[in-house]
């Protein structure tokens, strides 16, 4: 009888401890909040070591601050807004982000793609993220006037229009202080080098920090 009692007690304690461990894991998982960087080569550390890119620098900065946020880089070199839209739902499902930083459009502009389609694609991504209660931040891009002043101006205006429509934190020009500076650009004349990455993070940090404090 005594043996059966202790056997029951042992089983009870094992079950209870297991329950507590599962609960702690669940609480930890809920506490972790994801920031997804959803961009193109400018955020995918094209041409440099991935741990030197601005996204990696952001991750290091948050770790130093003992932040509960985890950074996930879902950027792909060469990505357009159309390509981004096709994989956006899966990204939301996989990572369930608290914050989505969208940095897309440069490749649309460089290829002279439809600005109406670009705006529609970005609009749909923002709407999808907000429908999942994610906070969206938008990184604006400016392009050279290769396709004429009208195209260039309309291109840049898309970011401001969407930011105003959805009340988003917007960085008007993600490459501010980097574009046109030969010391900060790779030999291809387009992509920021490793030295420039700290400046890119500096450009976005004030707007992102606002969201982290909310």
C-alpha positions in Angstrom: 0.0 0.0 0.0 2.8 2.4 1.0 4.7 1.5 -2.2 1.6 2.3 -4.3 1.2 5.6 -2.5 4.8 6.7 -3.2 4.5 5.5 -6.8 1.4 7.6 -7.2 3.1 10.6 -5.5 6.2 10.2 -7.8 4.0 10.1 -10.9 2.0 13.2 -9.7 5.2 15.2 -9.1 6.6 14.2 -12.6 3.3 15.3 -14.2 3.3 18.6 -12.2 6.9 19.4 -13.0 6.3 18.6 -16.7 3.3 20.9 -16.7 5.3 23.8 -15.1 8.1 23.4 -17.7 5.6 23.4 -20.6 4.0 26.6 -19.1 7.4 28.3 -18.8 8.3 27.5 -22.4 4.9 28.9 -23.5 5.4 32.0 -21.5 8.9 32.5 -22.9 7.6 32.0 -26.5 4.9 34.6 -25.9 7.5 37.0 -24.5 9.7 36.8 -27.6 8.6 39.4 -30.1 9.7 39.3 -33.7 10.9 42.1 -35.9 10.9 41.0 -39.5 13.0 43.0 -42.0 11.3 42.4 -45.3 13.5 43.9 -48.1 15.9 43.4 -51.0 19.6 43.4 -51.4 19.9 46.6 -49.4 18.9 44.7 -46.3 20.2 41.3 -47.4 23.9 42.4 -47.0 24.6 42.0 -50.7 28.3 41.9 -51.5 29.4 41.9 -47.8 29.5 39.4 -45.0 26.0 38.9 -43.6 27.2 39.6 -40.0 28.3 43.1 -41.2 25.0 44.1 -42.6 22.8 46.7 -40.9 20.2 44.1 -39.9 22.9 42.1 -38.1 24.0 45.4 -36.5 20.4 46.0 -35.4 20.3 42.5 -33.8 23.5 43.2 -31.9 22.2 46.6 -30.7 19.0 45.0 -29.3 20.9 42.2 -27.6 23.2 44.8 -25.9 20.1 46.5 -24.6 18.7 43.2 -23.4 15.7 43.7 -25.6 13.0 41.1 -25.8 12.8 41.6 -29.5 14.2 39.1 -32.0 15.3 40.2 -35.4 14.5 38.0 -38.5 15.9 39.0 -41.8 13.5 37.9 -44.6 15.2 40.0 -47.3 16.1 38.6 -50.7 18.5 40.2 -53.1 16.8 41.3 -56.4 13.3 41.3 -54.8 10.6 43.5 -56.2 7.4 44.5 -54.5 5.6 41.9 -56.7 7.9 39.1 -55.5 7.6 40.3 -51.9 3.8 40.2 -52.1 3.8 36.6 -53.3 5.7 35.4 -50.2 4.2 37.9 -47.6 1.4 35.7 -46.3 3.8 32.8 -45.6 6.2 35.2 -43.8 3.4 36.4 -41.6 2.3 32.8 -40.9 5.8 31.6 -40.2 7.2 34.4 -38.0 4.0 36.1 -36.6 5.9 39.4 -36.3 5.2 42.1 -33.9 6.9 44.6 -36.2 7.4 44.4 -40.0 10.0 46.8 -41.6 9.3 46.9 -45.3 12.2 47.9 -47.5 11.1 47.3 -51.1 10.7 49.2 -54.3 14.3 49.9 -55.4 14.3 47.1 -57.9 10.9 48.2 -59.3 12.3 51.7 -59.9 15.6 50.5 -61.4 13.7 48.3 -63.8 11.1 51.0 -64.7 8.2 48.9 -63.6 4.6 50.2 -63.2 4.4 52.6 -60.3 0.7 51.8 -59.9 1.5 48.2 -59.4 4.3 49.0 -57.0 2.0 51.1 -54.9 -0.7 48.4 -55.0 1.8 45.7 -53.9 3.1 47.8 -51.0 -0.4 48.7 -50.0 -1.5 45.0 -49.9 1.5 44.0 -47.8 0.8 46.8 -45.3 -2.9 45.8 -45.2 -2.1 42.2 -44.7 0.4 42.9 -41.8 -2.1 45.2 -40.1 -4.8 42.6 -40.4 -2.5 40.4 -38.3 -2.1 43.2 -35.8 1.5 43.7 -36.8 3.1 47.2 -36.7 4.5 48.3 -40.0 7.4 50.6 -40.6 8.3 51.8 -44.1 11.8 52.5 -45.5 11.6 54.9 -48.4 13.9 54.8 -51.5 14.9 57.4 -54.0 16.1 56.6 -57.5 18.2 58.4 -60.2 16.1 60.2 -62.8 16.9 57.6 -65.5 13.2 57.4 -66.5 12.5 61.1 -66.2 11.7 63.5 -63.4 8.0 62.7 -63.4 8.6 59.0 -62.8 11.2 59.7 -60.2 9.0 62.1 -58.2 6.0 59.7 -58.4 8.2 56.9 -57.2 9.3 58.7 -54.1 5.8 60.0 -53.3 4.5 56.4 -53.0 6.1 55.9 -49.6 4.8 59.2 -48.2 1.3 58.5 -49.5 1.2 55.0 -47.9 2.7 56.2 -44.7 0.1 58.9 -44.4 -2.8 56.5 -45.3 -1.9 53.9 -42.7 -0.2 56.3 -40.2 3.2 54.5 -40.4 6.6 55.4 -39.2 8.5 56.3 -42.4 12.1 56.8 -43.1 11.8 59.0 -46.2 15.2 58.0 -47.7 16.8 54.9 -46.3 20.1 55.6 -48.1 20.4 59.2 -46.9 24.1 60.1 -46.5 25.2 56.9 -48.3 23.9 57.2 -51.9 26.3 59.1 -54.0 29.2 58.7 -51.6 31.9 56.6 -53.3 33.5 55.8 -50.0 30.3 54.1 -48.8 29.3 52.3 -52.1 30.5 49.1 -53.6 32.2 49.0 -57.0 28.9 48.3 -58.7 27.8 51.9 -57.8 24.6 50.7 -56.2 25.0 48.8 -53.0 26.3 50.2 -49.7 29.6 48.6 -48.5 30.4 47.3 -45.1 31.4 50.7 -43.8 28.0 52.2 -44.7 26.0 49.7 -42.7 26.3 51.6 -39.5 24.9 54.7 -41.2 22.0 52.8 -42.6 21.1 51.6 -39.1 21.5 55.2 -37.8 19.0 56.3 -40.5 16.3 53.9 -39.3 16.9 53.7 -35.6 15.0 56.8 -34.3 11.8 55.7 -36.1 12.2 52.1 -35.0 13.0 53.0 -31.4 9.7 54.9 -31.3 7.9 51.6 -32.1 9.9 49.6 -29.6 8.9 51.9 -26.8 5.2 51.7 -27.5 
